[in-house]
Amino acid sequence: MNRKITALLLYAPSISFIILALFYYWFAIADRYAVFLYEHLGATPFDEATSSRYWMAGLVACGFVLVGYTSVNWLLGRLATEYRPPAWWLVWACCVPSLLIGIPAITMNLSWPTLPLPNTLTSVAATLAGLALALMSGAWAARRPWDLAWLALDGLGLLPALTMLRAVELADRGLSSPLTHPPLVYLVAAVPTLAGAAWLIVMTGLRVWRRTPMPGTGALFAAGLALSYVLMPLAHYILATPPEYKYITTASNFFAFDVAIQLLAFSVAAALAFGIAGLRQRVHSASIITSLEVKP
């Protein structure tokens, strides 16, 4: 049997099992009042904040997949030089049916309160989107681990735009901190974003110095999304919650309340990725021309 097919038959069921096992634990076994912070600051099972925790659970689960899938592929790539993982989208497609069935079966039937269909659908959608981002690193980890490390460092430059630009809406959320009122609120949003752009420029210089391959716009943007919305929610779940009870964060810690503000964050991050990729292409072309000119 083709090795990629064999790997696919192993990966897809394993990944689906991990995600569904986590959903089963959070929704059927664990204390819902702890995992989703029912009654915390007056929270109810289906208010805005708590409802967002349900679909954030999907992103946290995909964070576990990201770490595990990347690690396994890195290890197999080191043990077998001929190893080639299946395409990420093929693994994703093979996981979709079990998740489409399993997540609703768990969330709509087990423990209390069971989720209504709208909450279940958002949980499924978030899980499928997060899973796509989690799987993209597999081939890089197996065949190009150092390029993946460089790409992760690049992705840090987009993280402020994706997670901090939303600060512009805090002035309308009734918060009393001086940082949530103009003009400071705009500085809170703009300064980290500009720092991220500066970081990408520094990374460009380091890449030229080290002669590393330059990733395209898509790879850079996907790295920023994976760090911001898959790895960071996992880090929050593991590192920023008390050891005696692990809870799922609200979406407001990573996403804007206002859809327009969130689209702005996506747009700015995409524009940064596009601009840096274009700059790097020009720098790379100029370096090639220069090297040709200096040859005897």
Helices and strands as residue ranges (DSSP letters): H 3-24, I 25-29, H 32-35, G 40-42, H 48-79, H 88-107, H 117-135, H 137-143, H 145-156, H 159-164, G 165-172, G 178-180, H 184-210, H 217-226, I 227-231, H 232-239, G 251-253, H 259-294
